[in-house]
Amino acid sequence: MRGAGAARRNQGDERGPAAPGPDEDRGPVSVVLPAELRARVEAEAKKRGLKLSPAIRALLSERVQELDDAEQLSRAEEWQRAQVWAVWERMKAGDHDEASRQEIDSIFNEAHEALRDAPRRRAR
């Protein structure tokens, strides 16, 4: 079966096939797995009722998502530590004012918006 690029070349367009778009597959990736890891992945594939390649894609996608989630959690924890430190510094300086519910909600809303707007890498 001929691809679109071959058909265009036969019609006089010598540029060749266009580069794949962001959602297009760029082709297979060859990775050599050590025997023990391959056996573990094959067992997981069997458990999920998948063939080896789809199981590898699923496991990889899940792990990348876990990394993204961990990064987002880390950012949230850093923000929380900074907030606690700021309160501690104000308390040491003698500022013992209580925060209103509106102030607390505002701080959390700002943090939520900052996390939501932060660039994310999504697994496919």
Secondary structure, DSSP 8 states (H G I E B T S, - for coil): ---HHHHHHHTT-TT-S----TTS----------HHHHHHHHHHHHHHT--HHHHHHHHHHHHHHHHHHHHHHHHHHHHHHHHHHHHHHHHHTT------HHHHHHHHHHHHHHHHHS------
